Amino acid sequence: MQMAWLAWLCASLAMPLASADAPEPSSAEEMPCPGAIAWNQAHPQDSPEALIQRDAARTFSNPALRDALAERFQRDQDARNAYLAAPNNALVRRRALEIDADNVAWLYKLVKAQGFPTAAQVGERGVRNAWLLAQHADLQPKFQASLQPEIEQRHADGELDGMTLSRFIDRVLVAQHKPQRYGTQFTPQAWAMPHFGLPDEQSVQEVEQHRRELGIMPLADYVCMMSYFRTPHP
């Protein structure tokens, strides 16, 4: 279960297109991150199996929207995987950007008409898919930032986990040229630098405190896990 959790967590990692996520490895059995594995084992409520069980007990009030979100999620991921396979291909990159633009325009209309999706409407999986579209709405930073209260409310309602919330908050802060709160939006190259890409040790300690307050794993364990999944393995 723990390896499935890790692979699921690292799917759709939501880095900018210019530093898109590495494909998921088929196995994390050799991942040298015992702290991350132990953390995940201690938080089974955040596992994909737990999410599936909770959604299975729901009757969705808007199954058509749930299906539309799933389709747009898949288009997003297919485009990013294609970009990873051919990062120097201008056509592939343009296609990925076009999909992002279409998704953010669709999400904007949806939110203006009926608000950000809820688990009652589309399940936790649907809420997470909607989060991904918001996370990749970099072409519309003001709209993206305006969604933060909705994302925070979904977390407060137990419909999004803390790790997912932390990535969105950091994404908004980066777009505003402000320091990250949780240290999630760095490349593997930056994470390999002293202080995990943060300015100094004091910044690291501040980030660690914020992570404890949100109830997510320590930064060093997170960096180890995410760096592993973002690095191609034979």
VENRAQUI-V141852 format. One record per run of one state. SS is the DSSP state (hx for helix, st for strand, lp for the rest). FROM is the first residue (numbers start at 1). TO is the last residue. If there is no record, write none. Layout:
BEGIN
ss:SS from:FROM to:TO
ss:SS from:FROM to:TO
END
This chain:
BEGIN
ss:lp from:1 to:1
ss:hx from:2 to:10
ss:lp from:11 to:16
ss:hx from:17 to:19
ss:lp from:20 to:33
ss:hx from:34 to:41
ss:lp from:42 to:43
ss:hx from:44 to:46
ss:lp from:47 to:47
ss:hx from:48 to:56
ss:lp from:57 to:62
ss:hx from:63 to:85
ss:lp from:86 to:89
ss:hx from:90 to:114
ss:lp from:115 to:118
ss:hx from:119 to:135
ss:lp from:136 to:137
ss:hx from:138 to:146
ss:lp from:147 to:147
ss:hx from:148 to:156
ss:lp from:157 to:161
ss:hx from:162 to:175
ss:lp from:176 to:187
ss:hx from:188 to:191
ss:lp from:192 to:193
ss:hx from:194 to:197
ss:lp from:198 to:200
ss:hx from:201 to:214
ss:lp from:215 to:218
ss:hx from:219 to:229
ss:lp from:230 to:234
END
